[in-house]
Amino acid sequence: MVGAPKFYGNLSGYENLKLMAKLIDGTSDKDIDKSLELVGLKDRGKDKFTSYSLGMKQRFGMTYQLPYL
């Protein structure tokens, strides 16, 4: 992935995933936690997206695909 994916910077990583889950498919909180854990961001899930480094943003971008793999 080149560059950083675009998400809501004023929301935490967890809040971004929760918002998308409501809009798309209703993914559960447990699935969101598992996705954050798989990309190594479980401890940073409550931090604002703008505080993430480029690499963290790229890994976070992969969380949208994990439920479909």
ABEGO torsion letter per residue (X at the ends): XBEBBBBBAABBAAAAAAAAAAAAAGBBAAAAAAAAAAAGAAAAAABBAAABBAAAAAAAAAAAAAAAX
